[in-house]
Amino acid sequence: MALFSKLFGGGGKKPEPAPPELYKDFAIFAVPEKESGGWRLAARIEKDGKVHNLIRADVIQTKEQADAAALAKAKQMIDEQGERIFR
């Protein structure tokens, strides 16, 4: 049974995201996705009930590095686009 769970993605829990980092009134959650070669850079940006999911093609070796890169990329997007990221 464990073999089928691994093959078809069943049985595994998703790790709980770290608490959000607040930046310019936006809440940023680093939510990297496990890939075969490491962790795909991903983050969720929230403000006033609006949500933007940021997913990049970058795959980084460790979860900690992916968390840090996701936060940095989300901050860059907020600086460049502000509220427009929700359009």
C-alpha positions as CSV (number, residue, x, y, z in Angstrom):
1,M,0.0,0.0,0.0
2,A,2.8,2.5,0.8
3,L,4.1,2.1,-2.8
4,F,0.8,3.2,-4.2
5,S,0.6,6.1,-1.8
6,K,4.0,7.3,-2.9
7,L,3.2,6.8,-6.6
8,F,-0.2,8.6,-6.5
9,G,0.5,11.2,-3.9
10,G,-1.8,9.9,-1.2
11,G,-1.2,9.6,2.5
12,G,1.3,12.5,2.9
13,K,0.5,15.6,4.8
14,K,1.5,19.0,3.5
15,P,3.8,20.8,5.9
16,E,2.3,23.7,7.8
17,P,3.4,27.0,6.4
18,A,5.6,29.2,8.6
19,P,3.9,32.2,10.2
20,P,3.5,35.0,7.7
21,E,6.1,37.8,7.4
22,L,4.5,41.2,7.4
23,Y,5.8,43.6,4.8
24,K,4.2,47.0,3.9
25,D,0.8,45.8,5.3
26,F,1.0,42.6,3.2
27,A,1.2,39.1,4.7
28,I,3.7,36.9,2.9
29,F,3.6,33.1,3.5
30,A,6.5,31.1,2.1
31,V,5.0,27.9,0.7
32,P,7.7,26.1,-1.3
33,E,6.6,23.0,-3.2
34,K,8.6,19.8,-3.0
35,E,10.0,18.8,-6.4
36,S,12.3,15.9,-7.5
37,G,15.3,18.2,-7.6
38,G,14.6,20.3,-4.5
39,W,11.9,22.9,-3.6
40,R,10.0,25.1,-6.1
41,L,9.9,28.7,-5.1
42,A,6.4,29.6,-4.1
43,A,4.7,32.2,-1.8
44,R,1.2,33.4,-1.0
45,I,0.7,37.2,-0.6
46,E,-2.4,38.4,1.2
47,K,-3.9,41.8,2.1
48,D,-7.4,42.8,3.0
49,G,-8.9,39.4,2.1
50,K,-7.2,39.4,-1.3
51,V,-4.7,36.6,-2.3
52,H,-2.0,36.3,-4.9
53,N,-0.2,33.0,-5.4
54,L,3.4,33.4,-6.6
55,I,5.0,30.4,-8.2
56,R,8.3,30.5,-9.9
57,A,10.2,28.0,-12.1
58,D,13.2,28.2,-9.8
59,V,14.0,25.0,-7.9
60,I,16.2,25.4,-4.9
61,Q,18.0,22.6,-3.0
62,T,16.9,23.2,0.6
63,K,13.5,24.3,2.0
64,E,15.2,27.0,4.1
65,Q,16.8,28.5,1.0
66,A,13.5,28.3,-0.9
67,D,11.7,30.0,2.0
68,A,14.2,32.9,2.0
69,A,14.1,33.2,-1.8
70,A,10.3,33.2,-1.8
71,L,10.1,36.0,0.8
72,A,12.7,38.0,-1.1
73,K,10.8,37.6,-4.5
74,A,7.4,38.4,-2.8
75,K,8.9,41.6,-1.3
76,Q,10.3,42.5,-4.8
77,M,6.8,42.1,-6.3
78,I,5.2,44.2,-3.6
79,D,7.8,46.9,-4.2
80,E,7.3,46.9,-7.9
81,Q,3.5,46.3,-8.2
82,G,1.9,47.1,-4.8
83,E,-1.9,46.5,-4.9
84,R,-1.8,45.7,-8.6
85,I,-0.6,42.1,-7.9
86,F,-4.2,41.3,-7.1
87,R,-5.6,42.3,-10.5
